[in-house]
Amino acid sequence: MIRHISRELTDVAVVESAGDSFFFHERGDRVMPFATVVTGDRGDGISESLASAGAYRVSVGLTKAGYTALFGDPPRDRDEHGVLDTGFDHVTQDRVVPHPHYASQYWVCVVNPGPATAVTVRELLADAHAYATRKAERRVRRSDGIDFSDGKS
């Protein structure tokens, strides 16, 4: 999955930390990735299964329209670990579900994408990358012609 994102999508910057990979648009602000691949334990009762099973979770940030087309309005209620009440089992493999922590920000995820979700995951990644590209292009257009060195435009 990491190779697919890095090779098939253009202008992608990858930041790795503790075995996890975060994917940003190369010209973007690097504040929020458009996708992640997480393998480690976060102590939330959900991610623990990733580390113990050698599994990984692909997470993808969607537009509001993209998310609501799949799952309707995002959840808002969280448990004591910060896990959102999405109504889905977040450890089920090869199924697109709302992200346990970021569904309220229109993120979805898949544990160990396989035959049932491979095409969908690639489509979602392409959509998220296209959205990140549009945001990066707007950012570049806004900064064109502005000289930030002296604080004047």
N, C-alpha and C positions, 0 to 999 in steps of 0.2 A: 504494500500500500504506500509506503514511504517513497519507494522508487517511482510508482505511478504518479504521485502528486508532484514529485520533483522533476520528473522527465516529461510528463505529458502536458503539464500546465506551464505556461510561459511566465517569466518574471516572478519566480517564486523564491523567496528567501526562507531558509529553514534554520530554526534555532532549536538546539537540542539541550535538554537539561534532565539529568537523573534518568536517562533512558527514554524520555518522552520527546516527541518532536512537535514543534509548533510551526505552522506554515503561514507566512505573511506575503502580501504582495510586495515585490522588490521596491517599488516606489511609494509604498504605503507608509503609514505613520508608525507601524510596529507596536501599536498599543494593544490591538486586539487581532489575533490570528483569524483566518477564515476557516481553518481546519486544524485539528490536532490528532496525533496518534499517541495514546497513553497506555503504558504497560504497568505502571507502578501502583502501589497501595497508597491510598489517601486516608485511610482510617475512618471511612464513612460507612462501612458495612457493605458497600457495593463494590468499590474498587478492590477490596481485599481479594475477591474472587479472581480478578485479573492476574495479580501477582502469583497466587497459589496455583492457578491452572495454566500459567504460561500464555494467557490470553492477552489480547489488546483491544482497545476501544478506539474506533475512528469517530471523531466528533466533527460536525460540520455546522457552521453558522449560516443560517438562511435569512432571507428577507422576511418581513412580517407576513407578506402575502404567501410566500413559499411555505412557511411554517403552518399558517392557518389552513392552507389548502390540504395539508396532510393531517393535522391534528386539531384544528379549531383553535379556540383561544388558549393561550398558554396558561399553565397552572401558576398559582401564586403561593399556596400554602406549603410550608416546609416543616419537616420533623426536627427533632433536637440535634441532628447531625447536619442540618442544612439541606437535606435531600427533599426535592420537590415531590408533592403528591401528584404524579402523572397518571396513575391508574395502570401503569405498565411495569413489567418485571424487567429491571435494568441489567440483569445478568443473563438473560436469554440471548443465545448466540444467533447470528445471522438474521436479525430482525431490526428494522429501523424503528426506533422509539424516541420519544422526547428525552433530551439530556437530563440526567438526574439533578444536576445543579444549575444548568444554564438554559433550560427550556423556556424560562420566563424572558430570556433574551433571544428567543427563536432559534435555539440550537437543538440538533438531533444527534443521535449516535447509533452505532452498531458495534456490538461485540463480535469479533472474529467474522467479518463479512465473508460470505461464501456464496454458493450458487443462488440462493434465494434473494440476495441483496446486491450482488456485485454490480449489475447494470445500474440499479437505482443509486448506489453509493457513488459511482462514477458520474452520474448525471447531477447528483446533489453537489458533488465537489466542483464540477464544471460551473454550475449556477453560482455557488459561493465564490469561486474564483472570479467569475465575470462581475459579480457585485463588488468584490474587492478591487478589481481593475477599474470599474467606474468611479469608485470613491478615490482611488489614487490619481486618476486622470483629473478629477475635479480639484483635487488638492494641488496638483501641478499647475493647472490653469489659474487657480487663485493666486499662486505665488509667482507666476510669470510677470516679469516687469517690476517686481518689487525688490528693492535693495534693502535687505535686512541688516546690512553692516552698520548703517548709521541710524537705524530706527525710523527712517522716513520712507515714504513710498513715492 
